[in-house]
Amino acid sequence: MTANEYIKSLDEEPHKKKEFCSICNSEYSEDAGGIKGEFGIMPVVFCEWCFSSIMDMAEQMREPEPCGMSHK
């Protein structure tokens, strides 16, 4: 999305305004599994692909539970 397209989208009615993924800039759809929220005070929107990738990366970064008590 170019800067001019973004500025035009701000002028549209709120119910017609499209949202785009904060990472890959693809169109956001909550029905497809996307999510939106805030990182601190910064609003973010993630498409289903980027959201699932973020969740997978976070799971991989978790330390395994001691004594072989992993949930996997």
C-alpha positions as CSV (number, residue, x, y, z in Angstrom):
1,M,0.0,0.0,0.0
2,T,1.4,3.3,-1.0
3,A,1.3,6.4,1.2
4,N,-1.4,8.0,-0.9
5,E,-3.5,4.8,-0.7
6,Y,-3.1,4.8,3.0
7,I,-4.2,8.4,3.3
8,K,-7.2,7.7,1.2
9,S,-8.1,4.7,3.3
10,L,-8.2,7.0,6.4
11,D,-10.9,9.1,4.7
12,E,-13.2,6.0,4.1
13,E,-16.0,5.2,6.4
14,P,-14.8,3.0,9.3
15,H,-16.9,0.0,8.4
16,K,-15.4,0.0,4.9
17,K,-11.8,0.6,6.0
18,K,-9.5,-2.4,5.2
19,E,-6.8,-3.4,7.5
20,F,-3.4,-4.9,6.6
21,C,-1.0,-7.2,8.4
22,S,1.7,-5.3,10.3
23,I,4.4,-7.8,9.1
24,C,3.6,-8.8,5.5
25,N,1.0,-6.1,4.5
26,S,-1.5,-8.7,3.3
27,E,-5.2,-8.0,3.9
28,Y,-6.4,-8.8,7.4
29,S,-9.4,-11.1,7.9
30,E,-10.5,-12.2,11.4
31,D,-12.6,-14.9,9.7
32,A,-9.5,-16.5,8.2
33,G,-7.7,-16.6,11.6
34,G,-6.1,-13.2,11.8
35,I,-5.8,-11.2,15.0
36,K,-5.4,-7.6,16.0
37,G,-4.4,-6.0,19.3
38,E,-1.6,-3.9,20.9
39,F,2.1,-4.4,21.6
40,G,2.2,-2.0,24.5
41,I,0.6,1.1,23.1
42,M,1.3,0.2,19.4
43,P,-1.7,-1.2,17.5
44,V,-0.8,-4.3,15.5
45,V,-2.7,-6.5,13.0
46,F,-1.5,-10.0,12.0
47,C,-2.8,-12.1,9.1
48,E,-3.4,-15.8,9.8
49,W,0.0,-16.8,8.4
50,C,2.1,-14.3,10.4
51,F,0.1,-14.9,13.6
52,S,0.7,-18.7,13.4
53,S,4.4,-18.1,12.6
54,I,4.7,-15.8,15.7
55,M,3.0,-18.4,17.9
56,D,5.2,-21.2,16.5
57,M,8.4,-19.2,17.1
58,A,7.3,-18.4,20.7
59,E,6.7,-22.0,21.4
60,Q,10.1,-23.0,20.0
61,M,11.8,-20.4,22.2
62,R,10.2,-21.8,25.4
63,E,12.6,-23.7,27.6
64,P,11.7,-27.4,28.0
65,E,10.3,-28.5,31.3
66,P,12.8,-30.2,33.6
67,C,13.0,-34.0,34.0
68,G,11.6,-34.8,30.6
69,M,8.1,-33.5,31.6
70,S,7.6,-31.8,28.3
71,H,4.1,-31.6,26.9
72,K,5.3,-32.9,23.5
